[in-house]
Amino acid sequence: MESFEQLCRERRSIRKFTDRSVEKEKIDYILRCALMSPAGKRLNPWEFYVMQDAEKIHSLAACKTYGSGMMSTASAAIVVALDTQVSDTWMCDGSIAAEHIMLAATEQGLGSCWCHVYEREDSERLVKEQAGIPDNLTVLCVIALGYKDEERKPYDPEKLLYNKVHEA
Ligand SMILES: Cc1cc2nc3c(=O)[nH]c(=O)nc-3n(C[C@H](O)[C@H](O)[C@H](O)COP(=O)(O)O)c2cc1C
């Protein structure tokens, strides 16, 4: 990747994956990047649950009515779970870690997509059951990972929402 901007351009949500499995080295690389996420007061309230069993991952497609279909083809997934008692910035910390995961995946030539779990129907119950996550943790999201089976155009710098930027 020639620059961080290029990486940001190419990270798009991918919701269809081939059945090629993700190499252990790539998962390890992504996890190292997740573990370097900044966190409020460096309290690190996150726990990452790595799923590589296709059957378990695909079962997560049923975790909610809409927006979980990408799990039906993902060949790996990382659940971002947090101990909400550890830090009041837990949701920010988990979100940053999730973005590290997605950017690292993009850099490794993989597709990724955030599947939101927190306060979405009863989705947390199924995710916890399939990933073996203890009750004291809260699941923020599952990041679906795999080799892309769809093409998404990178962001076009000419078309960014510059009206969101204000002189202050
Ligand atoms: C907090 C958050 C929750 C999201 N939840 C879902 C989801 O449950 N299902 C889904 O398909 N995509 C989900 N997405 C992906 C967004 O739909 C996607 O990032 C957005 O449409 C922009 O597209 P892009 O990722 O290709 O740039 C989520 C993204 C974020 C940041």
The ligand as an SDF file (V2000), in Angstrom:
LIG
                    3D

 31 33  0  0  0  0  0  0  0  0999 V2000
  -20.7110    1.3520   13.8510 C   0  0  0  0  0  0  0  0  0  0  0  0
  -20.9400    0.6170   12.5520 C   0  0  0  0  0  0  0  0  0  0  0  0
  -21.9020   -0.3560   12.4820 C   0  0  0  0  0  0  0  0  0  0  0  0
  -22.0920   -1.0580   11.2870 C   0  0  0  0  0  0  0  0  0  0  0  0
  -22.9790   -2.1020   11.2730 N   0  0  0  0  0  0  0  0  0  0  0  0
  -23.1310   -2.8080   10.1360 C   0  0  0  0  0  0  0  0  0  0  0  0
  -23.9780   -3.9530   10.1250 C   0  0  0  0  0  0  0  0  0  0  0  0
  -24.5250   -4.3710   11.1440 O   0  0  0  0  0  0  0  0  0  0  0  0
  -24.1350   -4.6050    8.9570 N   0  0  0  0  0  0  0  0  0  0  0  0
  -23.5130   -4.1960    7.7950 C   0  0  0  0  0  0  0  0  0  0  0  0
  -23.7090   -4.8400    6.7590 O   0  0  0  0  0  0  0  0  0  0  0  0
  -22.6670   -3.1400    7.7860 N   0  0  0  0  0  0  0  0  0  0  0  0
  -22.4520   -2.4420    8.9190 C   0  0  0  0  0  0  0  0  0  0  0  0
  -21.5820   -1.3940    8.9440 N   0  0  0  0  0  0  0  0  0  0  0  0
  -20.8720   -0.9970    7.7080 C   0  0  0  0  0  0  0  0  0  0  0  0
  -21.4620    0.3130    7.1360 C   0  0  0  0  0  0  0  0  0  0  0  0
  -22.7100    0.0430    6.5350 O   0  0  0  0  0  0  0  0  0  0  0  0
  -20.4510    0.8940    6.1170 C   0  0  0  0  0  0  0  0  0  0  0  0
  -19.2420    1.1780    6.7820 O   0  0  0  0  0  0  0  0  0  0  0  0
  -20.9690    2.1510    5.4480 C   0  0  0  0  0  0  0  0  0  0  0  0
  -22.0950    1.8670    4.6520 O   0  0  0  0  0  0  0  0  0  0  0  0
  -19.8870    2.7880    4.5520 C   0  0  0  0  0  0  0  0  0  0  0  0
  -19.4400    1.8670    3.5700 O   0  0  0  0  0  0  0  0  0  0  0  0
  -17.9220    1.4070    3.4780 P   0  0  0  0  0  0  0  0  0  0  0  0
  -17.5870    0.6780    4.7280 O   0  0  0  0  0  0  0  0  0  0  0  0
  -17.8540    0.5250    2.2600 O   0  0  0  0  0  0  0  0  0  0  0  0
  -17.0590    2.6310    3.3420 O   0  0  0  0  0  0  0  0  0  0  0  0
  -21.3450   -0.7130   10.1230 C   0  0  0  0  0  0  0  0  0  0  0  0
  -20.3620    0.2740   10.2190 C   0  0  0  0  0  0  0  0  0  0  0  0
  -20.1390    0.9220   11.4200 C   0  0  0  0  0  0  0  0  0  0  0  0
  -19.0280    1.9430   11.4920 C   0  0  0  0  0  0  0  0  0  0  0  0
  1  2  1  0
  2  3  1  0
  2 30  2  0
  3  4  2  0
  4  5  1  0
  4 28  1  0
  5  6  2  0
  6  7  1  0
  6 13  1  0
  7  8  2  0
  7  9  1  0
  9 10  1  0
 10 11  2  0
 10 12  1  0
 12 13  2  0
 13 14  1  0
 14 15  1  0
 14 28  1  0
 15 16  1  0
 16 17  1  0
 16 18  1  0
 18 19  1  0
 18 20  1  0
 20 21  1  0
 20 22  1  0
 22 23  1  0
 23 24  1  0
 24 25  2  0
 24 26  1  0
 24 27  1  0
 28 29  2  0
 29 30  1  0
 30 31  1  0
M  END
$$$$
